[in-house]
């Protein structure tokens, strides 16, 4: 990244996020492979992003109403464009492929307002890590489930990886600490055993596990390109423009050392945490 192409600090960039769509999509596929519902009629994806993965739920359950919820205006706008591309002639915006819809809302607010026992499947893929103390939200999520319903959750579990450790170290050093030091604090996130305990206490049958993926990335500074679209965004957004480029250059250099390019590509190990709960 050069001065002529400054680091983007917008809240979310669907195009940047989609650069590694296949790798980011693997955990979603693996999560849904363990959701064995015989025939849901209503499904919601909380933190749906641009909707490419959410739309696949309609392929699996063509008779279901599939809803997406996301707080990002950029992501919701991209999802609506996706829906519009499937719209029949004369349909209003957002009335595309039958059964698929999206709502812009804060996740906690949406869950609080949703009717209980409304959904056969509630999915949250790589979203709840942005919600502080989200284990406290689980009772409300469980209340959304109809009899026999499933709650499927996946979050990153890589906050001790070099990518995140280096981000914290740099953000808490000068001259950056005064602006973003607090944004780089390590979040306290659940592991599989935490989900197993919490969801079992709520009366669900639980399948919880973890997987470490070895993503083989191509191109220059691929780990930087990956993380600047997700985990590094709060820090980049919090920095003033005059420091953002300096931070990015230092961070890229440290990432290159931690994740050296190899003949077959740059390997990014990425731990993910999964849980599927079933109303019994």
Residue, then its C-alpha position, 0 to 999 in steps of 0.5 A: x500500500x502506497x501513499x497514492x493508494x491510501x489505506x481505507x478506513x471505512x467501516x466495512x468494505x464488501x469487496x475487500x472482505x470478498x477477496x478471500x471468499x472461498x477461504x472465509x466460506x469454509x467454516x460456514x459450510x462446515x458449520x451448516x453440515x452439522x445442522x440436521x433439521x428435516x425441513x425448516x420453514x424460517x431461517x435467520x443468519x445473524x451477521x450475514x455480511x454481503x449475503x453470498x453465504x446466506x443465499x446458499x441456505x436457500x439452495x439447501x432449504x428452498x421452501x424456507x424463508x431465509x432472512x439476513x441481519x447485519x449492522x453494516x450499511x455497506x454489507x446490507x447494500x451489497x446483499x440487497x444488490x445481490x437480491x435485486x439481481x435475481x428480481x423478476x421484472x417490475x419487482x421492488x428493490x429487495x424483492x428478488x429471489x423468493x424467500x430471501x430478505x435482509x434487514x439492517x439492524x444492530x444484532x442485540x437490538x434485533x434479537x431483543x425485538x424478535x418474536x420468540x419461537x419464530x425460527x427453525x434455524x438461527x445461524x451466526x457465522x463469524x459475527x458474535x465475536x463483535x458482540x461484547x459478552x455475547x454468552x449473555x445473549x445466548x438465552x435470547x437466541x435460544x428463545x427464538x427457536x421453534x420446537x426442534x430448532x437449531x442454533x448454529x454459531x461459529x467465531x474466530x478463535x485466533x486472538x493469540x495468533x501472531x497476526x493479532x498479537x502483532x496488531x496489539x503490540x503495535x497499536x499499544x506503542x507510540x505514536x499509535x497508543x493514544x488513538x487506538x490502544x484501547x481498541x487493540x485489547x484482547x477480547x475474552x471469547x468463548x471456546x468450545x467448552x464454554x459453548x457446550x456448558x452455556x447451551x447445555x444449561x439452557x436445555x439444548x443438546x450441543x455439538x461443540x468443536x474447534x478446527x484450525x484451517x491452514x489457508x494458503x494465500x497468494x499475492x503480495x502481503x496476503x495476511x495483511x490483505x486478509x486482516x485489514x478487511x476484518x480484525x484490523x478494521x477497528x484499529x485502522x478506523x481509529x487512527x488519524x489519516x496521518x498515522x494510518x499509512x505509517x501503522x500499515x507499513x510497520x504492520x505489513x513488515x511484521x506480518x511478512x516476517x511472521x508469515x513468510x511467503x513459501x513456494x506454494x503460498x503464504x500459510x495462515x493458520x486460523x483457529x475457529x470455534x463452533x457450536x450447534x445447539x438443538x432444542x430437544 
